[in-house]
């Protein structure tokens, strides 16, 4: 069969974001998603609140150009849909309450 085990299928499996549940380690996520969680966990720990995708891009050493920011926004929105982040204000993302309570989650 065409596509069985091909590169597109393995790429898709890396971008799957499991629904958040207590006890699920952050290591269940791809490295890109773990980086987002770490940056937001640091802000939460310091009482600094949410971060925008532009701010995250700069934290990751990326240029804050539309393509990079939109890629981060897409990941953040996916994490909102899976219960790991919330978006209380458009474009600002803190950890969801349960995820924040997990600490490092690693």
Phi and psi in degrees as a GROMACS rama.xvg file:
@    title "Ramachandran Plot"
@    xaxis  label "Phi"
@    yaxis  label "Psi"
@TYPE xy
-73.6293  135.401  UNK-2
90.4779  -11.6597  UNK-3
-68.6328  113.667  UNK-4
74.9824  10.0305  UNK-5
-73.4423  175.745  UNK-6
-60.1796  -35.483  UNK-7
-67.6297  -35.2748  UNK-8
-69.5719  -40.9492  UNK-9
-69.7528  -32.1347  UNK-10
-66.5222  -39.0838  UNK-11
-64.0936  -40.1418  UNK-12
-64.8637  -28.5539  UNK-13
-72.9237  -24.1713  UNK-14
-95.369  5.29083  UNK-15
-72.0986  130.592  UNK-16
-112.333  107.942  UNK-17
-67.2957  151.454  UNK-18
-58.6391  140.661  UNK-19
-69.7493  139.944  UNK-20
-151.038  149.615  UNK-21
-55.3765  134.515  UNK-22
91.1099  -11.2131  UNK-23
-76.9972  118.243  UNK-24
-68.4611  147.894  UNK-25
-62.9695  -23.2076  UNK-26
-65.8279  -10.0291  UNK-27
-71.3448  -13.1457  UNK-28
-98.739  159.436  UNK-29
-66.9981  163.246  UNK-30
-57.1945  -39.8957  UNK-31
-59.5587  -43.2023  UNK-32
-70.4592  -36.6911  UNK-33
-62.1548  -39.6435  UNK-34
-61.1511  -42.7827  UNK-35
-61.3159  -46.3666  UNK-36
-61.7115  -41.478  UNK-37
-62.8637  -44.8914  UNK-38
-62.1615  -43.8016  UNK-39
-71.8847  -33.1521  UNK-40
-66.1223  -39.1393  UNK-41
-61.5514  -44.3958  UNK-42
-63.7498  -41.2464  UNK-43
-63.0299  -45.2522  UNK-44
-60.6123  -35.7126  UNK-45
-87.8149  0.761678  UNK-46
69.7556  28.8294  UNK-47
-97.6849  -2.54922  UNK-48
77.6156  -152.631  UNK-49
-77.9083  173.138  UNK-50
-140.388  145.586  UNK-51
-86.2207  165.474  UNK-52
-66.6496  -32.7082  UNK-53
-62.2073  -44.2135  UNK-54
-64.429  -39.4292  UNK-55
-64.6272  -40.939  UNK-56
-57.0709  -45.8498  UNK-57
-62.9179  -42.0559  UNK-58
-58.7217  -35.314  UNK-59
-86.3011  2.94585  UNK-60
77.2021  19.5898  UNK-61
-96.4791  154.243  UNK-62
-71.2175  140.841  UNK-63
-84.0087  54.2123  UNK-64
-92.3998  155.981  UNK-65
-50.5117  -42.0834  UNK-66
-62.8076  -42.7866  UNK-67
-70.5789  -42.2873  UNK-68
-65.4965  -42.2079  UNK-69
-65.7255  -35.969  UNK-70
-63.0427  -42.4086  UNK-71
-66.3215  -40.5746  UNK-72
-61.9462  -41.0227  UNK-73
-60.601  -44.1945  UNK-74
-64.7566  -43.6333  UNK-75
-62.1461  -43.6569  UNK-76
-63.5057  -38.4374  UNK-77
-63.1938  -38.9265  UNK-78
-70.3859  -31.215  UNK-79
-63.8817  -46.4563  UNK-80
-62.7893  -26.0574  UNK-81
-98.8765  7.82689  UNK-82
83.8223  9.06126  UNK-83
-90.9205  -32.0056  UNK-84
-123.761  166.433  UNK-85
-127.541  163.108  UNK-86
-131.036  75.9338  UNK-87
-67.2009  -27.9208  UNK-88
-128.164  134.691  UNK-89
-51.2306  125.731  UNK-90
86.1452  0.692059  UNK-91
-118.373  129.542  UNK-92
-127.074  110.149  UNK-93
-101.095  170.228  UNK-94
-66.7954  149.962  UNK-95
-70.0743  162.178  UNK-96
-57.3326  -46.9541  UNK-97
-65.421  -39.5422  UNK-98
-67.1995  -41.2833  UNK-99
-62.0049  -35.7778  UNK-100
-71.6443  -13.3233  UNK-101
-76.5011  -11.7083  UNK-102
70.8369  -133.694  UNK-103
-68.7145  -26.3999  UNK-104
63.9984  10.2663  UNK-105
